[in-house]
Amino acid sequence: MAESIPTTLAAKAWIITGPTSGIGHRTALELAKHGTVVLVGRDRGKLDEVEQEIRTQGGNAVSVVCDLSDVTSARRAAAAIVALDLPIAGLLNNAGISPLRPFKSAQGWDGTFATNHLGPFALTEALIPHLPDGTNVVFICSAVEDPERKPAVTAGFRGARYISAEASARGEWLPGGASIPGGDAYATSKQCNLATVLAFARETPRLRFNAIEPGFSPGSNLGRDANIALRFLLKYVLSPFAPFIKYWSTPKRAGQMIARVLTADTNRTGTYYDENGKPMVGSTQVRDTAFQDRVIAETRALLATVPMGATLTTLAVSAQPARPSQDEQVRADTPPIADNRS
C-alpha cells in the first residue's frame, strides 16, 4: 500500500485524507513545509502526482491507498500508516463527499455517511493507540449541520437529521429535511464528525481533537456532480470574489488556515474553528454531551458488526477502490449547492 520513504525525515509527520484536489491538495502542500506528509486517498495515480509535486518542492511524502467508504479499507490504511513508524504529529480527516445521487458502500451502507463519518471514525480509532501524546487530530466539518445557520437554510439545508447510526447507514433521516439532493446525508454525516471531535476530546485528553469549518470555496472541486454551467459559474465567475464574501474562502486560503491549526503548538482541544481560524460553536444538538456520547456509542456498535480483518500488527496490502470506475471521491468538503459555508 505504501512506498518506501527517504531515510532522512523531518522531525514530524502529518496524515491527510483526500489530498489530491481542492482544499485537501492545498493543505497537503502547506503541511509539506512542516515535515513528512502521509497522503491517504483512493486513486493511486493522483496520489503519486501529489507525492511527486511535494518531492519536487523539496518535501517528503508517502502514499497510502484507501477507500474511506469501506471500513475494512480504512482499518487496513491505519495498519499501513502504523507500519511506517513515522513521528506522527497530526491527523487531518479532510476527505468528504456530497453526491447528488445516493450509492452504497462496500458494507451496503449509505455511501455519503460511510465516506464522511464511518470510514474516518474507523481510521481514527485504529490510529489512536499509536499516536504520541499531544498529537492533533482534526476533522473538517460543516456548518450545514446547524438548523439555525441562516445561509444553510437559505441554500435548502435543514440541519442534521440524525435518527441513529444504523438509520443513517440505511440512508434514513428525520423527516422535514433538505430540499436539495443529498443534503440530509451530508449534513448528518458532518454533524457526526463534529460530535466525534467533541466526544473524543473528553475521552482521550492525552491527544488533541479539533474541528474546522473551512468556508465555502467555489473554486474547489465541490460541484463535480453539478451541470457544466454551474461548475463554470462556481469556479471561474464566483471564485475570484470569495475572499471578499463572509463565510467564503478559497482552497489556497483554506489550506493555509487548516495547516496553521493542525500544526499549532498549543494545548487546545475540543475547539471548533471557522474559516478564519477563530473559535465558533456548532448546533445546540451537537453541543449536548449526551448526544455526542450516543453518536459515539452507536457508531462503535455499528462498526463492530464489520470483521476486523487486517490488524494493526500486520502491514496491510493495497486496498483497491470499491468503485474503480469513479474518480477519487474527495472534494473540498462542500456540497454542490452550499450555504455559503462548506
VEXGUDO-501976 format. One record per residue (C-alpha): residue in three letters; x, y, z. Coordinates in Angstrom, 2 decimals. Layout:
VEXGUDO-501976
site resn: ALA, u: X, v: Y, w: Z
...
***
This chain:
VEXGUDO-501976
site resn: MET, u: 0.00, v: 0.00, w: 0.00
site resn: ALA, u: 2.77, v: 2.40, w: 0.89
site resn: GLU, u: 6.03, v: 3.11, w: -0.86
site resn: SER, u: 9.40, v: 3.34, w: 0.87
site resn: ILE, u: 10.28, v: 6.73, w: 2.26
site resn: PRO, u: 13.57, v: 8.62, w: 2.39
site resn: THR, u: 15.90, v: 7.76, w: 5.25
site resn: THR, u: 16.26, v: 11.42, w: 6.12
site resn: LEU, u: 12.91, v: 12.52, w: 7.50
site resn: ALA, u: 11.68, v: 15.70, w: 9.07
site resn: ALA, u: 11.07, v: 15.62, w: 12.81
site resn: LYS, u: 7.29, v: 15.41, w: 12.36
site resn: ALA, u: 4.82, v: 13.67, w: 10.07
site resn: TRP, u: 1.29, v: 14.68, w: 9.15
site resn: ILE, u: -1.50, v: 12.41, w: 7.86
site resn: ILE, u: -4.09, v: 13.88, w: 5.49
site resn: THR, u: -7.01, v: 12.16, w: 3.79
site resn: GLY, u: -8.30, v: 13.46, w: 0.47
site resn: PRO, u: -5.11, v: 15.29, w: -0.58
site resn: THR, u: -5.48, v: 15.17, w: -4.36
site resn: SER, u: -7.83, v: 18.06, w: -5.10
site resn: GLY, u: -9.30, v: 21.30, w: -3.77
site resn: ILE, u: -8.66, v: 22.23, w: -0.17
site resn: GLY, u: -7.02, v: 18.89, w: 0.57
site resn: HIS, u: -4.41, v: 19.39, w: -2.13
site resn: ARG, u: -3.56, v: 22.90, w: -0.97
site resn: THR, u: -3.36, v: 21.73, w: 2.63
site resn: ALA, u: -1.04, v: 18.86, w: 1.74
site resn: LEU, u: 1.37, v: 21.30, w: 0.09
site resn: GLU, u: 1.30, v: 23.50, w: 3.18
site resn: LEU, u: 1.88, v: 20.56, w: 5.52
site resn: ALA, u: 4.93, v: 19.54, w: 3.49
site resn: LYS, u: 6.61, v: 22.66, w: 4.87
site resn: HIS, u: 6.31, v: 21.17, w: 8.36
site resn: GLY, u: 7.52, v: 17.62, w: 7.80
site resn: THR, u: 6.69, v: 14.36, w: 6.03
site resn: VAL, u: 3.16, v: 14.13, w: 4.64
site resn: VAL, u: 1.26, v: 10.83, w: 4.61
site resn: LEU, u: -1.17, v: 11.10, w: 1.69
site resn: VAL, u: -4.29, v: 8.92, w: 2.08
site resn: GLY, u: -6.69, v: 8.56, w: -0.85
site resn: ARG, u: -8.41, v: 6.21, w: -3.29
site resn: ASP, u: -6.61, v: 6.94, w: -6.55
site resn: ARG, u: -3.02, v: 5.71, w: -6.71
site resn: GLY, u: -2.25, v: 7.76, w: -9.80
site resn: LYS, u: -3.44, v: 11.02, w: -8.25
site resn: LEU, u: -1.61, v: 10.26, w: -5.01
site resn: ASP, u: 1.60, v: 9.71, w: -6.98
site resn: GLU, u: 1.16, v: 13.08, w: -8.67
site resn: VAL, u: 0.82, v: 14.93, w: -5.36
site resn: GLU, u: 3.68, v: 12.97, w: -3.84
site resn: GLN, u: 5.92, v: 13.90, w: -6.76
site resn: GLU, u: 4.82, v: 17.54, w: -6.54
site resn: ILE, u: 5.82, v: 17.64, w: -2.87
site resn: ARG, u: 9.17, v: 15.98, w: -3.56
site resn: THR, u: 9.86, v: 18.41, w: -6.43
site resn: GLN, u: 9.38, v: 21.25, w: -3.96
site resn: GLY, u: 11.91, v: 19.71, w: -1.59
site resn: GLY, u: 9.50, v: 17.94, w: 0.76
site resn: ASN, u: 8.88, v: 14.35, w: 1.81
site resn: ALA, u: 5.69, v: 12.39, w: 1.20
site resn: VAL, u: 4.43, v: 8.82, w: 1.20
site resn: SER, u: 1.12, v: 7.50, w: -0.14
site resn: VAL, u: -1.38, v: 5.06, w: 1.36
site resn: VAL, u: -4.23, v: 3.87, w: -0.83
site resn: CYS, u: -7.58, v: 3.80, w: 0.98
site resn: ASP, u: -11.27, v: 3.91, w: 0.13
site resn: LEU, u: -12.81, v: 5.58, w: 3.18
site resn: SER, u: -16.29, v: 4.44, w: 2.25
site resn: ASP, u: -15.08, v: 0.91, w: 3.03
site resn: VAL, u: -14.48, v: 0.38, w: 6.76
site resn: THR, u: -12.16, v: -2.56, w: 6.10
site resn: SER, u: -10.05, v: -0.41, w: 3.78
site resn: ALA, u: -9.89, v: 2.32, w: 6.43
site resn: ARG, u: -8.62, v: -0.16, w: 9.00
site resn: ARG, u: -6.04, v: -1.52, w: 6.57
site resn: ALA, u: -4.85, v: 2.02, w: 5.88
site resn: ALA, u: -4.37, v: 2.56, w: 9.61
site resn: ALA, u: -2.28, v: -0.61, w: 9.77
site resn: ALA, u: -0.12, v: 0.60, w: 6.88
site resn: ILE, u: 0.38, v: 4.00, w: 8.48
site resn: VAL, u: 1.42, v: 2.45, w: 11.80
site resn: ALA, u: 3.86, v: 0.19, w: 9.95
site resn: LEU, u: 5.60, v: 3.26, w: 8.50
site resn: ASP, u: 6.80, v: 4.05, w: 12.04
site resn: LEU, u: 6.80, v: 7.80, w: 11.47
site resn: PRO, u: 6.76, v: 10.50, w: 14.18
site resn: ILE, u: 3.10, v: 11.41, w: 13.69
site resn: ALA, u: 2.22, v: 14.89, w: 14.96
site resn: GLY, u: -1.20, v: 15.34, w: 13.36
site resn: LEU, u: -4.06, v: 13.62, w: 11.54
site resn: LEU, u: -6.35, v: 15.60, w: 9.25
site resn: ASN, u: -9.62, v: 13.92, w: 8.31
site resn: ASN, u: -10.29, v: 16.06, w: 5.26
site resn: ALA, u: -11.82, v: 13.67, w: 2.72
site resn: GLY, u: -15.54, v: 14.07, w: 2.20
site resn: ILE, u: -18.22, v: 13.83, w: -0.47
site resn: SER, u: -21.66, v: 15.24, w: -1.19
site resn: PRO, u: -23.03, v: 13.34, w: -4.19
site resn: LEU, u: -26.38, v: 14.27, w: -5.69
site resn: ARG, u: -27.27, v: 10.60, w: -6.07
site resn: PRO, u: -27.03, v: 8.06, w: -3.24
site resn: PHE, u: -24.82, v: 4.99, w: -3.52
site resn: LYS, u: -23.91, v: 2.02, w: -1.32
site resn: SER, u: -20.58, v: 1.35, w: 0.34
site resn: ALA, u: -18.77, v: -2.00, w: 0.35
site resn: GLN, u: -20.69, v: -2.81, w: 3.53
site resn: GLY, u: -24.01, v: -1.89, w: 1.89
site resn: TRP, u: -24.32, v: 1.35, w: 3.84
site resn: ASP, u: -25.23, v: 4.82, w: 2.63
site resn: GLY, u: -22.15, v: 5.96, w: 0.74
site resn: THR, u: -22.09, v: 9.55, w: 1.96
site resn: PHE, u: -22.47, v: 8.58, w: 5.62
site resn: ALA, u: -19.86, v: 5.84, w: 5.25
site resn: THR, u: -17.30, v: 8.05, w: 3.47
site resn: ASN, u: -17.75, v: 11.14, w: 5.62
site resn: HIS, u: -18.25, v: 9.59, w: 9.05
site resn: LEU, u: -17.84, v: 5.83, w: 9.40
site resn: GLY, u: -14.58, v: 5.50, w: 7.47
site resn: PRO, u: -12.81, v: 8.44, w: 9.13
site resn: PHE, u: -14.09, v: 7.26, w: 12.52
site resn: ALA, u: -12.70, v: 3.76, w: 11.94
site resn: LEU, u: -9.37, v: 5.14, w: 10.68
site resn: THR, u: -9.03, v: 7.47, w: 13.66
site resn: GLU, u: -9.95, v: 4.89, w: 16.29
site resn: ALA, u: -7.49, v: 2.41, w: 14.82
site resn: LEU, u: -4.71, v: 5.01, w: 14.96
site resn: ILE, u: -5.41, v: 6.49, w: 18.40
site resn: PRO, u: -3.49, v: 3.87, w: 20.45
site resn: HIS, u: -0.41, v: 4.51, w: 18.29
site resn: LEU, u: -0.43, v: 8.32, w: 18.29
site resn: PRO, u: 2.08, v: 10.13, w: 20.54
site resn: ASP, u: 0.78, v: 12.32, w: 23.35
site resn: GLY, u: -0.20, v: 15.75, w: 22.09
site resn: THR, u: -1.00, v: 14.63, w: 18.54
site resn: ASN, u: -3.56, v: 16.96, w: 16.97
site resn: VAL, u: -6.47, v: 15.13, w: 15.30
site resn: VAL, u: -8.58, v: 17.47, w: 13.17
site resn: PHE, u: -11.85, v: 16.81, w: 11.33
site resn: ILE, u: -13.12, v: 19.03, w: 8.53
site resn: CYS, u: -16.74, v: 19.78, w: 9.42
site resn: SER, u: -19.54, v: 21.94, w: 8.04
site resn: ALA, u: -21.95, v: 24.46, w: 9.50
site resn: VAL, u: -24.78, v: 23.00, w: 7.43
site resn: GLU, u: -25.35, v: 20.63, w: 10.38
site resn: ASP, u: -26.87, v: 23.57, w: 12.30
site resn: PRO, u: -30.58, v: 24.19, w: 11.52
site resn: GLU, u: -30.18, v: 27.75, w: 12.86
site resn: ARG, u: -27.49, v: 28.60, w: 10.33
site resn: LYS, u: -29.31, v: 31.09, w: 8.10
site resn: PRO, u: -27.14, v: 30.77, w: 4.96
site resn: ALA, u: -27.56, v: 26.99, w: 5.15
site resn: VAL, u: -31.34, v: 27.27, w: 5.44
site resn: THR, u: -31.42, v: 29.68, w: 2.51
site resn: ALA, u: -29.48, v: 27.16, w: 0.42
site resn: GLY, u: -32.01, v: 24.43, w: 1.21
site resn: PHE, u: -30.49, v: 22.65, w: 4.23
site resn: ARG, u: -32.47, v: 21.98, w: 7.38
site resn: GLY, u: -29.63, v: 20.91, w: 9.63
site resn: ALA, u: -28.61, v: 17.36, w: 10.52
site resn: ARG, u: -31.43, v: 14.78, w: 10.53
site resn: TYR, u: -29.88, v: 12.16, w: 12.80
site resn: ILE, u: -32.05, v: 9.27, w: 13.97
site resn: SER, u: -29.36, v: 6.72, w: 14.83
site resn: ALA, u: -26.14, v: 5.41, w: 13.34
site resn: GLU, u: -27.96, v: 2.36, w: 11.97
site resn: ALA, u: -30.68, v: 4.50, w: 10.40
site resn: SER, u: -28.06, v: 6.77, w: 8.83
site resn: ALA, u: -26.26, v: 3.73, w: 7.43
site resn: ARG, u: -29.55, v: 2.75, w: 5.79
site resn: GLY, u: -29.92, v: 6.25, w: 4.35
site resn: GLU, u: -32.81, v: 7.18, w: 6.64
site resn: TRP, u: -33.14, v: 10.68, w: 8.10
site resn: LEU, u: -35.62, v: 12.63, w: 10.19
site resn: PRO, u: -38.49, v: 13.96, w: 8.03
site resn: GLY, u: -38.74, v: 17.59, w: 7.03
site resn: GLY, u: -35.18, v: 17.74, w: 5.76
site resn: ALA, u: -33.22, v: 19.41, w: 2.98
site resn: SER, u: -34.73, v: 20.43, w: -0.33
site resn: ILE, u: -31.51, v: 19.63, w: -2.20
site resn: PRO, u: -30.48, v: 16.09, w: -3.19
site resn: GLY, u: -28.08, v: 14.52, w: -0.74
site resn: GLY, u: -28.40, v: 17.39, w: 1.72
site resn: ASP, u: -29.59, v: 15.34, w: 4.68
site resn: ALA, u: -26.89, v: 12.70, w: 4.29
site resn: TYR, u: -24.19, v: 15.36, w: 4.06
site resn: ALA, u: -25.41, v: 17.49, w: 6.97
site resn: THR, u: -25.93, v: 14.47, w: 9.21
site resn: SER, u: -22.51, v: 12.99, w: 8.45
site resn: LYS, u: -20.88, v: 16.34, w: 9.17
site resn: GLN, u: -22.70, v: 16.62, w: 12.49
site resn: CYS, u: -21.40, v: 13.17, w: 13.40
site resn: ASN, u: -17.86, v: 14.38, w: 12.59
site resn: LEU, u: -18.26, v: 17.27, w: 15.00
site resn: ALA, u: -19.85, v: 15.07, w: 17.68
site resn: THR, u: -16.87, v: 12.71, w: 17.31
site resn: VAL, u: -14.39, v: 15.54, w: 17.87
site resn: LEU, u: -16.15, v: 16.82, w: 20.97
site resn: ALA, u: -16.60, v: 13.36, w: 22.47
site resn: PHE, u: -13.05, v: 12.20, w: 21.71
site resn: ALA, u: -11.66, v: 15.38, w: 23.26
site resn: ARG, u: -13.35, v: 14.39, w: 26.53
site resn: GLU, u: -12.48, v: 10.69, w: 26.24
site resn: THR, u: -8.80, v: 10.97, w: 25.38
site resn: PRO, u: -7.20, v: 14.04, w: 26.98
site resn: ARG, u: -3.65, v: 12.93, w: 26.12
site resn: LEU, u: -4.42, v: 13.80, w: 22.47
site resn: ARG, u: -5.96, v: 16.91, w: 20.96
site resn: PHE, u: -9.14, v: 16.75, w: 18.90
site resn: ASN, u: -10.38, v: 19.78, w: 16.99
site resn: ALA, u: -12.73, v: 20.64, w: 14.12
site resn: ILE, u: -12.63, v: 23.15, w: 11.29
site resn: GLU, u: -15.35, v: 24.70, w: 9.13
site resn: PRO, u: -13.20, v: 25.80, w: 6.17
site resn: GLY, u: -15.76, v: 28.05, w: 4.49
site resn: PHE, u: -17.47, v: 27.77, w: 1.12
site resn: SER, u: -14.83, v: 27.53, w: -1.62
site resn: PRO, u: -16.41, v: 27.88, w: -5.09
site resn: GLY, u: -13.00, v: 27.33, w: -6.68
site resn: SER, u: -12.69, v: 23.85, w: -5.27
site resn: ASN, u: -13.85, v: 20.55, w: -6.76
site resn: LEU, u: -17.18, v: 20.82, w: -4.96
site resn: GLY, u: -19.50, v: 20.74, w: -7.95
site resn: ARG, u: -18.43, v: 17.71, w: -9.92
site resn: ASP, u: -21.96, v: 16.31, w: -9.82
site resn: ALA, u: -23.48, v: 19.60, w: -10.98
site resn: ASN, u: -24.13, v: 20.55, w: -14.59
site resn: ILE, u: -21.35, v: 22.16, w: -16.60
site resn: ALA, u: -22.87, v: 25.65, w: -16.45
site resn: LEU, u: -22.97, v: 25.64, w: -12.65
site resn: ARG, u: -19.44, v: 24.27, w: -12.43
site resn: PHE, u: -18.20, v: 27.05, w: -14.71
site resn: LEU, u: -20.06, v: 29.69, w: -12.68
site resn: LEU, u: -18.63, v: 28.46, w: -9.37
site resn: LYS, u: -15.03, v: 28.03, w: -10.45
site resn: TYR, u: -14.46, v: 30.91, w: -12.85
site resn: VAL, u: -17.07, v: 33.56, w: -12.01
site resn: LEU, u: -17.67, v: 33.35, w: -8.25
site resn: SER, u: -14.28, v: 32.11, w: -7.06
site resn: PRO, u: -12.41, v: 35.42, w: -7.54
site resn: PHE, u: -14.90, v: 37.13, w: -5.19
site resn: ALA, u: -14.64, v: 34.50, w: -2.43
site resn: PRO, u: -12.02, v: 36.33, w: -0.31
site resn: PHE, u: -14.36, v: 39.32, w: -0.02
site resn: ILE, u: -17.55, v: 37.48, w: 0.98
site resn: LYS, u: -18.42, v: 36.47, w: 4.53
site resn: TYR, u: -18.21, v: 32.70, w: 5.14
site resn: TRP, u: -16.49, v: 32.16, w: 1.77
site resn: SER, u: -12.90, v: 31.15, w: 1.15
site resn: THR, u: -10.57, v: 29.73, w: -1.49
site resn: PRO, u: -8.72, v: 26.39, w: -1.50
site resn: LYS, u: -5.38, v: 28.19, w: -1.04
site resn: ARG, u: -6.59, v: 30.34, w: 1.85
site resn: ALA, u: -8.40, v: 27.43, w: 3.50
site resn: GLY, u: -5.36, v: 25.18, w: 3.09
site resn: GLN, u: -3.13, v: 27.71, w: 4.81
site resn: MET, u: -5.58, v: 28.13, w: 7.68
site resn: ILE, u: -6.08, v: 24.39, w: 8.17
site resn: ALA, u: -2.34, v: 23.74, w: 8.17
site resn: ARG, u: -1.89, v: 26.51, w: 10.70
site resn: VAL, u: -4.47, v: 25.00, w: 13.06
site resn: LEU, u: -3.15, v: 21.45, w: 12.63
site resn: THR, u: 0.49, v: 22.36, w: 13.25
site resn: ALA, u: -0.10, v: 24.92, w: 16.01
site resn: ASP, u: 1.93, v: 24.31, w: 19.14
site resn: THR, u: -0.93, v: 24.70, w: 21.61
site resn: ASN, u: -2.85, v: 22.54, w: 24.07
site resn: ARG, u: -6.29, v: 23.44, w: 22.70
site resn: THR, u: -8.67, v: 20.55, w: 22.32
site resn: GLY, u: -12.39, v: 20.30, w: 21.65
site resn: THR, u: -12.31, v: 23.55, w: 19.68
site resn: TYR, u: -14.36, v: 24.21, w: 16.53
site resn: TYR, u: -12.70, v: 26.75, w: 14.21
site resn: ASP, u: -14.34, v: 28.84, w: 11.48
site resn: GLU, u: -12.95, v: 29.74, w: 8.07
site resn: ASN, u: -10.77, v: 32.43, w: 9.65
site resn: GLY, u: -9.30, v: 30.09, w: 12.24
site resn: LYS, u: -11.40, v: 31.61, w: 15.03
site resn: PRO, u: -13.43, v: 29.52, w: 17.55
site resn: MET, u: -17.09, v: 29.03, w: 16.69
site resn: VAL, u: -19.93, v: 26.88, w: 18.01
site resn: GLY, u: -21.96, v: 24.12, w: 16.42
site resn: SER, u: -25.66, v: 23.41, w: 16.68
site resn: THR, u: -27.43, v: 23.15, w: 20.02
site resn: GLN, u: -27.84, v: 19.42, w: 19.46
site resn: VAL, u: -24.19, v: 18.66, w: 18.74
site resn: ARG, u: -23.08, v: 20.62, w: 21.84
site resn: ASP, u: -25.13, v: 18.28, w: 24.05
site resn: THR, u: -22.68, v: 15.80, w: 25.61
site resn: ALA, u: -25.39, v: 13.15, w: 25.89
site resn: PHE, u: -25.96, v: 13.40, w: 22.14
site resn: GLN, u: -22.23, v: 13.23, w: 21.46
site resn: ASP, u: -21.92, v: 10.10, w: 23.59
site resn: ARG, u: -24.89, v: 8.49, w: 21.80
site resn: VAL, u: -23.37, v: 9.11, w: 18.38
site resn: ILE, u: -20.08, v: 7.59, w: 19.50
site resn: ALA, u: -21.67, v: 4.55, w: 21.15
site resn: GLU, u: -23.95, v: 3.86, w: 18.17
site resn: THR, u: -21.11, v: 4.30, w: 15.69
site resn: ARG, u: -18.90, v: 1.88, w: 17.59
site resn: ALA, u: -21.71, v: -0.65, w: 17.79
site resn: LEU, u: -22.29, v: -0.40, w: 14.05
site resn: LEU, u: -18.60, v: -0.73, w: 13.20
site resn: ALA, u: -18.34, v: -3.75, w: 15.50
site resn: THR, u: -20.52, v: -5.63, w: 13.01
site resn: VAL, u: -17.69, v: -5.47, w: 10.45
site resn: PRO, u: -14.99, v: -8.15, w: 10.96
site resn: MET, u: -11.69, v: -6.60, w: 11.94
site resn: GLY, u: -9.78, v: -8.23, w: 9.05
site resn: ALA, u: -6.22, v: -6.91, w: 8.96
site resn: THR, u: -4.94, v: -5.97, w: 12.41
site resn: LEU, u: -2.57, v: -3.19, w: 13.29
site resn: THR, u: 0.18, v: -5.75, w: 13.77
site resn: THR, u: 0.04, v: -6.73, w: 10.12
site resn: LEU, u: 1.13, v: -4.50, w: 7.27
site resn: ALA, u: -1.92, v: -4.02, w: 5.10
site resn: VAL, u: -1.90, v: -4.81, w: 1.43
site resn: SER, u: -3.14, v: -2.36, w: -1.16
site resn: ALA, u: -6.82, v: -1.62, w: -0.65
site resn: GLN, u: -8.38, v: -1.35, w: -4.09
site resn: PRO, u: -11.25, v: 1.10, w: -4.52
site resn: ALA, u: -14.70, v: -0.44, w: -4.26
site resn: ARG, u: -15.82, v: 1.68, w: -7.21
site resn: PRO, u: -12.81, v: 1.69, w: -9.58
site resn: SER, u: -14.76, v: 3.34, w: -12.39
site resn: GLN, u: -15.27, v: 6.50, w: -10.38
site resn: ASP, u: -12.81, v: 9.30, w: -9.72
site resn: GLU, u: -11.43, v: 9.66, w: -6.22
site resn: GLN, u: -14.44, v: 10.89, w: -4.29
site resn: VAL, u: -12.64, v: 13.59, w: -2.38
site resn: ARG, u: -13.62, v: 17.18, w: -2.62
site resn: ALA, u: -13.29, v: 20.35, w: -0.61
site resn: ASP, u: -15.91, v: 19.02, w: 1.77
site resn: THR, u: -18.51, v: 21.36, w: 0.39
site resn: PRO, u: -21.86, v: 20.28, w: -1.07
site resn: PRO, u: -22.62, v: 21.03, w: -4.73
site resn: ILE, u: -25.11, v: 23.71, w: -3.68
site resn: ALA, u: -23.82, v: 25.12, w: -0.42
site resn: ASP, u: -24.91, v: 27.52, w: 2.32
site resn: ASN, u: -22.06, v: 29.93, w: 1.66
site resn: ARG, u: -20.10, v: 27.73, w: 4.03
site resn: SER, u: -18.57, v: 24.32, w: 3.43
***
